Amino acid sequence: MRYQENALATALALAFSFPVHAQDLPVFIGDEIVVTPTRTPQKLSESLAATTVLTSKDIDASGAMDLPTLLQGLAGVEISRTGGFGSQSAIRLRGAEADHTLILVDGLRMSSVSAGTTAIEHLPLAEIERIEIVRGNVSSAYGSEAIGGVVRIFTRKGSGPISPRIEAGAGTHKNRQINASVGGELPSGFSLYLGAGQTRGGGFSAVKKQFIPAPSVFSPADMDDDDSRNTHLNFQLRQRIGDHFNWGISTLQTRADVEYDGSVSNHADQQLNQYSAFAEGSPTSAWTTRLTLARSQDNLDNDLNGVPGDRYDTRINQIHWENTLRFNEHSIRFGLEAQHQKLKSNQVFSQTSRKALSAYAGWGLKLDAHGLDIGARYDDYSDFGGHATGRVAYGYQFTPALKGFAAMASAFKAPTFNDLYLDFPPFYFSNPNLDPERSKNAELGLNYAAGGQFIQATLFAGRARDMIVVDPITFATTVNLDKSRNHGLELSWSGKVAGMDARAALTFQNPEDAQTGLSLLRRAQRFGSAALSGRIGKIGWRTELNASGAHPDVHVSNFTRTKAPGYAVLNLSAEYLISNDWKLTGHVLNALDADYSLVHGYATPGRGFRLELVYTSK
């Protein structure tokens, strides 16, 4: 069945109308410590930026198989994907472009320098301990790509006694998964973590069969099922020396084998790798410093029925030195970053490497009811020069529970190698003279944290200019031409309903082309989610609703402008604690069998079932 926009309005209105009974949560979300908004630790309730936190408990309870499914419907977060598990996915924050969201894995960039995005569909959910999402412009702390915001992923690490964890699952849509890990503390201050696993999924055609065949786009052979397999390894070794110093090394590796539909290519092998080493310490009681050296890789190989096609191999070498000075009422932060980006491809690029040097600084003040945070950053790229960004935020504590804040910021997005250097003579030439895309943003927010409830409400507005597009006259090169704008309201809540854990999020927005007034593609004007969970003895349960209004899109086969209908997807979960160490979980995914598309013409899984058995030594 298809759900239109009224389904979203009805479902989410009900989600926000539950009677609330204030009770203390075991872990109050407002007291969560976050680091992403300013790069320094602070309470979530005291942050001067709209921030969402997902803990390991949230991730385990979600029933999601992958990161895009987990994030869909959160405040300000929209996901586009071209099929099921493992298919190409994009994340948009506050209506910004897909490459205007910066993805960090353990604080490091892990992206393609040709496409400018991160393959979030291949980051293994089993190895993610925590996610912090900052919505809104934070380029003053992170530089390029942070126009829409930052998604910072923290992978699992060893702590406490050495203990193993094993989880195995199976279900419809050819789902199979097995993950195993061991981690904990060793003698002499060492801690160790080792995790590995594999997840499979698919069982249906990525493109809806009514659009197959389509000349030069899809062939009759695309009627087949498209399956995916993801294999991963995560290793962390750390040592604490005394009370003020620690160091560590780590690697995260994932390999995806993905089938999809198309007459040019229909299979991809993609590897994401990250290697890092760090040392950090506190030379004085007020000063904390950290030095990180890392390399990330994104290697993508496409083929058509085994015949090799395009190949894009990204390598980013990174060095980051960050510092924080903390005093009674204020803190100072500063740091230096260096990147060397390199691309290898069988396509013709006029240049295949560049360097970026960056410096940033910030000052935070908390004095009685007043809070102030100022940040500035300068990024110098070897191929298009330097760019400065800044952010100013002010907060006021109206009551012990209620805090308001306002912020203004500027941001930029560096042109990709595809924008600058990819050539297909005589039909197409990139433009090495492109300027970075630029943005200015403002927001006004309220945080309420009391009685086990945490509520955020944020008004936001932003404009972007010098957007990089293909020249609409010649269709032969890229140019800085478009302007876009968006304004809206985000609402989110976490708390208790009649003794049950609950959360809800709702976003209203109007992303549009500032020149034509047309709504931007693949962005809905309203969307959200709600979840309710509880426990009776050894039995736990959870129900979750994700919903969205219709969004404009491009027709999958004839490339005309069209519209993808709205939808509402209901997921149900239940678990049984067999013993202290063993847990059995069952999931009913898309319980109402909604027929919908996140990208026009591409299929999403229908109703499905999955069982998981988890062993965790306690």
N, C-alpha and C positions, 0 to 999 in steps of 0.2 A: 504494500500500500504506500501511497505517497502522502506526505504531510505538508500542508501549505503553511504560510506564515502564521495563520491563526493558531496552529498547533503550538508554535513556539510561545506566543503570547499567553495562551491558556496555561500551558505546562509550567512556565517559569513564574507566572503570577502566583500559581499555587505554591511553588517552591518558596517564594518569599512571604507567604501569608501564614506559615505554620506558627502556632502559638509557641513562644519561647519561655522556657522556665530556666532562670539563671541558676546554674550549678557549677561547681568547680570542676574543671577538666583535670585529669591526671597530669597532663603536661599542657599548660596554657600556651596556645599558639602565639599570643601577644608577647610572651617572654622569650620566644625563639630568638637566638642570636643569628644575625645575618651579616654577611660581609660584602655582598655584591654591590649595594647601592653606592658606597664610597670607597670600597676596598678595605675598610676597617671594621672591626666587630662593633655591632650595636644591636639593641633590642629591636625586633620587628615593629613594635608599637611606637618606637621613637624615630623610625626612619622618616626622612623627608623625601621619599620616593615611593610610588605605588609598587609593592613587592608581594609576590606569592611564594610560599614555601611548600614543597612537597617532601615529606620525610620518607624513610624506608617503610614505615607503617602504612602511609598513604599509597605508596607504590605497590606493596604486597596486596593491599586490600582492593586495588582497582580492578584486578583481573585482566589488565591490558597485556598484550603480547609484545608491544613495542612502544617506543617513545612517542611517536605521533599520536597514537590512540590515547595514551596517558594524558597528553597535554590538551587534546581537543576540548574546546568549550570553556576553558578557564578564562577568568576575566581578561579581556583584551587579546586573547589568543585564538587564532584561526589556523586550521591545518588544511592544506590541499594535498591530495594524493591520487595517483593514477593507477588504482587497483587495490589489491589486498596487501598482506604481509610482505615487506621487502620492496614494495613499489616506490617509485620516486615520490618524495614528499617535500613539502615546503611549509615553513612556519611564518606567519605574519603577526606582528604585534602592533596593535592600534592602527590597523589598516595600512601600515607601511609595506613597501615592497619586500619580497621574500629575501632579497640579499641586503635588507636593512635591519636584519636581526643578527646580532653577534652571538655565536655559540662558542662557549668556552668549556673545555674538558679539563678538570683539575686546574683551572685558571689559564689554560693555554689554547691558542687557536688551533683548530683542526678542520681546515676547509680546503676547497678547490680554488686555486688562483685563476683558473680559466673561467669557471662558472660563477665564482664569488659566493657560493653557498656551502653549507655543511650537510652531508648526507645523514640527517638525523635518523632516517629509517634503519640505518645499519649500526647505530650505537646500541650495544647490548643492554637491555633493561635489567637483566639479572645482575649486572655489575654496577648499577647506579644506587648509591646510598642516599643521595639527597639532591634536590634541584631548587635553585633560587631563580626566580624570574622577576626582573626589574622591567616594568613597562614604562616606556618614555625615554627620551633622549638622555643618554649618559656618555656621550662621546668625550666629555671632559675628563673622564676616568679611563676610557677604553679605546678611544680613537675611532677608526673607520668601522663601518657597519652598524654602529650602535644608535642609529637614527630611531628605530622603533623600540629598541631596548636590548637587553642581554638575557640569555638563558645560560646560567652557569651550572654545570653538572659536576657533582662530587662523586667519584667512584669509591667502591668499598675498600676499606683498609683494615688491617689486623688490630684488634684491641681486646683486652681482657684475657682470660685463659684460652689456650689453644683449643679450638673447637671446629668440627666439620659441619658442613651443610650440604644436603643433597635434595634436589627437587626434580621430579619427573612428571610429565603431563602428556595427555593425548586428547584429541577431540576431533570434531568435524572440520571440514575445509583442510583436510590432510595435516592438521596440526600435530606436531610431535616436538617435545622439548626435553632436554636433560641438562642440568647444570649441577656442578659440584664445586665446592670451595673448602678451603681450610685457612684459618687465620687466628692470630692471637699474639701474645707477648712471649718473648724468649728471654733467656738470661742475658746479662750485660746490657740491658736497655734496648735490645732489639725487638722489633715487631715485624711480623710477616703476614702476607696475604697472598694466596694463589687461588684463582678461580678460572674455570673453563666450562664451556658448554656449547650446545648446538640447538637451534630452533628451526623448525620447518613449517611452512604453511602454504596455502594456495587453494587449489581445487576448483577454480573457476576462471573464465576468461577475463583478462584485465579490462578489455573493452566490451561494452554491452553488445550482444550479438546482432542487434538490429542495425548497428552501424558497420557491420562486416558483410561483404567486402566494400571497400571504398578505393577507387583508383588512385595509385601512387601513395596511399596512406596505409590501408589494411588489406591483406590478402585473405582468400578463403581459409588458408591454413591457420589464421588467427582465431578460428573458432575453438581451438584447443584450450585446455586448462593451462594456466600460468602459475608455476610453483617457484618457491624461493627457499633458500637455505642460508642460514647465518651461523658461522662458527667463530668463537671468540676465546681470547686468553687475556687474563688480567693478573699482573704480578706487581707487588709492592714490598719493598724492604726498607725499614727505617730504623734509626738508632737515636736514642736520647742519651746525651752525655751531660751529666750533672743536671742542674735545674734550669739552665739558660741556653742550651744549645742542642740542636738535633739536625740530622741529615737523612737523606733517603734517595733511593732510585726506584723507578717504576717503568712499566711498559703496559700499554693496552693495545691489543691487536684484534681486529675483526675482519673476517672475509665473507663476502656475500656472493651467492650464486643466484642470479635473478633472471627469470623468464618474463617477457612482456610481449606486447603486440606491436607490429609495425612491418612495413614492407622494405625498409632500409636496414634496420637491425631489430633483433627480437630476443637478445640475450646479453647479459652483462656480468662481468666478474669484477667486483670492486673490493679493494682492500684499504682499510683505514688503520694506520699504525701511529703510535705516539710513544716516544722514548724521552725520559726526563731524569734529571738529577737536581737536587736542591740542597741548600744549607741555610739554616736560619738560627737566629739567636737574639738575645737581649743583652747588648754590651752594658747597658745601664737599666735601672728600673723603669725609666721613661721611654727608652728607645728599643724598638723591635725592627730587625732587618732581615731580609730574605733574598737570596740569589738563586735563580733557576736557570738552567740550561736545558734546552729541549729541541727535539726534532719531531715534526708531524708529517705524515705522508697520506696522500689520497691518490690511489692508483686505480684508474678505471679503464677497462677494456670492453668494447662492444663488438658483437659479431652478428651475422645473419646466418642461421643454420650452420654454425661452425666456421663460416668464412670470416676471417678477421676484418674488423671495421675500424672505427675511430679509437684512438688510445690517448689518454691524458693522464700524465703522472705529475703530481704536485709534491714538492718538498719545501717545507718551511723550517728553517733553522731560527731559533728564538733564544734570546737572552733577556732576562728581566730582573732588575734590581729594585725592590720596593722597600719603603721605610715608613714607620709610623712613630711619632713622638706624642706621648700622652701626658697632659698636665691636669690640674684640677678642673678647670672650666673649659679647656679647649684642647684640641689635638691638631697636629700638623702631619701631613702625609706628602711624600714625594717619591718619585721613581724615574727610572730610565728603562727604555725598551729598545731592542734592536731586532730586526727581522731580515732574513735573506730568503726571498721567495724565488723558486726556480721551477720551470715547467719543461717537461719532455713530452713530445707528441709527434704522431705521424702526420699531423696537419701542418700547414705553413704558418709560422709565427715569425714576424720580423724581429722580435726580441723575446727572449725566454727567461730573463731573470731581472730582478730589481731588489733594491734595498730600502729599508725604512728605518729611520731613527726617530725616537719619540722621547719627550720629557713631559712629566705632569707633576702638578702640585695641588694641594688642597688644604683648606683650613676649616675646622669645625668648632663651633662655640655653643656651649650650653650654659646659660646664665638665668637662674630662677625659672620663669615660665617661658623664656625666649630661647630659640634655637636658630643657628645660622650655619649654613654650609656653602663654601665658595670653592669651586674647582676650575682649573685651567690646564690645557694641554696643547702641545705643539708637535705635529707629526711632519717629518720631512721625507718625502719619497724621492728616490733617485731619478724617476722618470717624469714626474709632473710637479715637483716642488713641494713647498710647505703649506700647511693649513693649521690655523689655530681654532680651538673650540673652548667654550666655557659654560659654566652652569652656576646659578645663584639660587639658593633655596632658603626660605625663612619659615620657621614653625613657631606656633604659640600653643602652650598648654592651657586650655580654657578651664579644665577641671582635672583632677587626677586621672580621670578616665578618658577625657576628650581632648584630642590634639588636632589642630589644623595646620596646614602647610601650603605654601605657594612656591612655584619654581619657574624659572625661565632658563632656556639653554639653547645652544647652537650645536650643530653636528655636521659631519660630512661622510661621504662614502667614496672610497677610492675606486677609480675605473678598474675593471678586471682585465686580464690579459686578452680575453675575447674582445672586449671593447676596444682595446688599444692596438693590438698586434696581429689579430687573426685575419688572414687574407685568402680570398678565393678568386684570383684574377681569371678572366676580366670582369666577373660578375659582381664581386663585392670586395671592398677594401675597408679595413678598420681605420680608426682615426687616432693617431698618436698625440694629437693636440687637444684631446678632451680635457675638460676641467672636472674636478670631483663634483658629485652631486652634493647639494647643501640643504640644510634644514634648520628651521627655528621652531621651537616648541614652548608651550606654556601649560601649566597644570595647577589646579587648585583642589586640595584634598582634605578629607577628615578621617581620622582614625579613632575608633571607640574600642577600648579594651578594659573590660570589667566583668565580674561575675561569670567568668568562663566564656564570655562572648568576645569575638574580635570582628569588627565591622570596618570596612574601608569603602569610602565613596570618593570618586575622583572625577572632576571635570577636566577635559584635556582639549587642546587645539594645537594644530601644527601645519606648517607649510613647507614644501620642498620645491627647490628650483634646480635648474641645470640638469634635469633628469635625462639620462642617456637613452636614446631611442634610435631606431633606424630612420634615416632621412626619409620623410614621407613623400618627397618629390622625386628623388633619384633612386631610392631603395638600394643604394650602392655603398653606403657608408654609415657610420654612427655619428650622432651629433648631440650636443647639449641643447635640448629644445623644450621638453615638457615641464609643466608645473603641476603639482598636486597639493591637495589640502584635505584635512580631516578635522572634525571636532566631535566630541561625544561625552558619554558618561559611563563610568565603570562602577559596578556595585559588587561587593563580595562580602561573605559572612561565613564564619566558622564558629560553632558553638554546640549547644545542647537543645534538643527538642524532647520533652517528656522523658528525660534520662537517656536519650539516644544521641550519638554523635551525628552532627549534620554539617553540611556546607552547601553554599549556593553562590553562583556568580551570574551576573547579567551585564551585557554590554550593549549600549546604543551608540551608533556612530554614523558618519556620513562621508566616507572616503570618495573623493571625486577628482576628476581632471579639472584643474583651476581655469583652463582656457575654454573647454567645451562644456563643462558642467556635467559630463557623463560620469556615472558611477564607475569606480575602478573595478577591474575584473577580479573575480574570485574572492570578493569581500562582501559579506552580508551587512545589512544595516542594524541587525539585532541578532544576538546569539547568546547562549549561556549554558549552564549546567547546574544540576543539583544532586546531592547524594545524602542518603540516610542510612545509618548502620547501628546495629545493636548486638547484644549478646545475652543469652540465657543459659547459664551453666557452661557446658562444653560446646554449645552450638552458637555460632555467630552468623550474622546475615548482613547483606548490604544491597541496596538498590540505588541505581544511578541513572539519571536522565541527561542526555546531551541533545541540544536542539539548536536549530538555526533557521533564520528566514531565508528566502530565496536570494541568490546572488547572480550578477551578470557574469557571462563567461563567453568563450569562443567555441563554436560548434566543433565537435571532435573531428568531423570529416570534411565539411565544406568551408570552415574557418570564418563563417559569418558570426556577428554578434548575436548571442542568444541568452537564455536565462536558465539556470539550474534551480529547480524547486526547493523550497525549504523542507526540513525533515525533523523528526524527533526519534531518537534511538534510546531504547530502554535496555539496560544491562542488569542482571540479577546474579548475586553470588551467595553462597552459603559455605560454612566450614565447620568441621567437627574435630575437636581435639581428642585424638585417640589416646594420647598420653602426654607427658610433659615435653617429649621430644618429637612426637609425630603429629602431623596435621593433614587432614584430607579436605580439599577444597573443590567445590563444583561451581561452574559459571554457565549461565545462559546469556549469550551475547546476542544483541539485537533481538530481544525476546519477542517483539511485535513484528519481526520480519519486514522492517521498513525497506523499501526499494528507493535508494537515493544515490546521488553522486556528489563527491567533493570537487571533482573536475568533470565538466560536462562530458557525458558519454562513457566515462570510465566506471566500472562496477565496484561495488563495495560488498563485503561479506553479508549474506543473508543470515537468518537465524542459525546460531551455532551453539555447540555444547563443548565443554572442556572439563576434564578432571585432573587435579594435581595432587600429588603426594609429596609432602615436604618433611624432611628430617633435619632438625637443628639440635645439636648437642647443647644441653643446658646444665 
